[in-house]
Amino acid sequence: MATNTELLKKGVTYLSGSLPLLFIGPTLIYNAFMNQHTNWHYLVLGIGIVACLSAMYLIFYGLKTIMRGLFND
C-alpha cells in the first residue's frame, strides 16, 4: 500500500492555504464588532465570515485529500 505523494502534497497545500484564513477571519470579525459606529461594519463582518467559512472548507478538503493520498481510494 503505497502513498500517493502528489495527493499528499496537494492536501498539505490546502491546509497551508487555510492557515492565514484561520487568523484573518476572527480578526476581521472582532474588528467589525469593535467599530460598529462606522458604515463599513457590515462589509468587514461579511468578509470575516466568508474568510472563516473558507478556512473551514479548505481544512475539510485538505484533510479529505490527505486521507485519499494515504489510503488510495
C-alpha positions in Angstrom: 0.0 0.0 0.0 2.0 3.0 -1.3 1.3 6.6 -0.5 0.3 8.9 -3.3 2.7 11.8 -2.7 1.1 14.1 -5.3 -2.2 13.9 -3.4 -0.4 14.3 -0.1 1.3 17.5 -1.3 -1.9 18.9 -2.6 -3.6 18.2 0.7 -0.8 19.9 2.6 -1.1 22.9 0.2 -4.8 23.2 1.0 -4.1 23.1 4.7 -1.3 25.7 4.5 -3.7 27.9 2.5 -6.2 27.7 5.3 -3.7 28.7 8.0 -3.7 32.5 7.2 -7.5 32.5 7.0 -7.8 31.0 10.4 -6.2 34.1 11.8 -7.6 36.7 9.4 -11.3 35.7 9.8 -11.7 36.1 13.5 -9.6 39.2 13.5 -11.9 40.8 10.9 -15.0 39.7 12.9 -13.6 41.2 16.1 -12.6 44.4 14.2 -16.2 44.7 12.8 -17.8 44.4 16.2 -15.4 46.9 17.8 -16.1 49.5 15.0 -19.9 49.4 14.9 -20.2 53.1 14.6 -18.8 53.2 11.1 -20.6 52.4 7.9 -18.1 49.7 6.9 -19.2 47.5 9.8 -21.3 45.1 7.7 -18.8 44.8 4.9 -16.0 43.9 7.2 -18.2 41.5 9.1 -19.2 39.8 5.9 -15.6 39.4 4.7 -14.6 38.0 8.1 -17.4 35.4 8.0 -16.5 34.4 4.4 -12.9 34.1 5.5 -13.8 31.8 8.4 -16.1 29.7 6.2 -13.5 29.3 3.5 -10.9 28.3 6.1 -13.2 25.6 7.4 -13.8 24.4 3.8 -10.1 24.3 3.0 -9.3 22.4 6.1 -12.0 19.8 5.4 -11.0 19.5 1.7 -7.3 19.3 2.6 -7.8 16.5 5.2 -10.0 14.7 2.7 -7.3 14.9 0.1 -4.6 13.7 2.5 -6.7 10.7 3.5 -7.2 9.9 -0.2 -3.5 10.1 -0.7 -2.7 7.9 2.3 -5.3 5.2 1.8 -5.6 5.2 -2.0 -9.4 5.3 -2.6 
